[in-house]
Each structure stands twice: as structure tokens, then as C-alpha cells.
């Protein structure tokens, strides 16, 4: 079994995933961003995550997409 990514974070279990999601969304929203490259880089990074972490990251990305306009 894999060790969870951020299970001992003092700011909450999913704090690091929230930061990854926020950074991903802000990069995509920048003018002239290479969206395909950004999404590919995130997909490569996420391959190491557990299914639970991936699902939570999807939720957090959706949250930030709605909140950042």
C-alpha cells in the first residue's frame, strides 16, 4: 500500500492537493498558456497519487475553476 501524499499536513489532509489544484487552474487561466502542455504535466505528476487523492484533486480543480474567473 502506498503512503498517502499529505496525511500529516498541519493545515489539513488535502492542503497540498488544494495548492496543486490552485496552481494548475491559475496557470491555465493565464493569457497565452499552453493548456495541453500544462494538463499533460499534471497528468504525469498525478500518476504517483492514490485513487482517493486523484478524486479529491479533481474535486478541488472543479472548485477552483468555478471560483477563479
C-alpha positions as CSV (number, residue, x, y, z in Angstrom):
1,X,0.0,0.0,0.0
2,X,1.3,3.5,-0.9
3,X,1.8,6.1,1.7
4,X,-0.7,9.0,1.4
5,X,0.7,12.1,-0.1
6,X,-0.2,14.6,2.6
7,X,-1.6,12.7,5.5
8,X,0.4,14.6,8.2
9,X,0.0,18.2,7.0
10,X,-0.7,20.6,9.8
11,X,-3.0,22.6,7.6
12,X,-5.3,19.7,6.7
13,X,-5.1,16.4,4.9
14,X,-5.7,17.9,1.4
15,X,-3.8,21.1,1.8
16,X,-1.1,20.1,-0.7
17,X,-3.7,18.8,-3.2
18,X,-5.5,22.1,-2.9
19,X,-2.3,24.0,-3.7
20,X,-1.6,21.8,-6.7
21,X,-5.2,22.4,-8.0
22,X,-5.0,26.2,-7.5
23,X,-1.6,26.4,-9.2
24,X,-2.9,24.3,-12.1
25,X,-6.0,26.5,-12.6
26,X,-4.1,29.7,-12.4
27,X,-1.6,28.5,-15.0
28,X,-4.4,27.5,-17.4
29,X,-6.1,30.9,-16.9
30,X,-3.0,32.9,-17.9
31,X,-3.2,34.5,-21.3
32,X,-1.3,32.5,-23.9
33,X,-1.0,29.4,-21.7
34,X,-0.1,26.2,-23.4
35,X,-3.1,24.3,-21.9
36,X,-2.3,20.9,-23.5
37,X,1.3,21.0,-22.0
38,X,0.0,22.1,-18.6
39,X,-2.6,19.3,-18.5
40,X,0.0,16.7,-19.6
41,X,2.4,17.8,-16.9
42,X,-0.3,17.4,-14.3
43,X,-1.3,14.0,-15.6
44,X,2.3,12.8,-15.3
45,X,2.6,14.2,-11.8
46,X,-0.7,12.5,-10.7
47,X,0.3,9.0,-11.8
48,X,2.0,8.6,-8.4
49,X,-1.1,9.5,-6.5
50,X,-3.7,7.1,-5.0
51,X,-7.2,6.9,-6.4
52,X,-8.5,8.8,-3.4
53,X,-6.1,11.6,-4.0
54,X,-6.9,11.8,-7.7
55,X,-10.6,12.0,-7.0
56,X,-10.0,14.7,-4.4
57,X,-7.7,16.6,-6.8
58,X,-10.5,16.5,-9.5
59,X,-13.0,18.0,-7.0
60,X,-10.5,20.7,-6.0
61,X,-9.8,21.6,-9.6
62,X,-13.5,21.9,-10.3
63,X,-13.8,24.1,-7.2
64,X,-11.0,26.5,-8.3
65,X,-12.3,26.6,-11.9
66,X,-15.7,27.9,-10.6
67,X,-14.1,30.3,-8.1
68,X,-11.4,31.8,-10.4
69,X,-12.8,33.7,-13.3
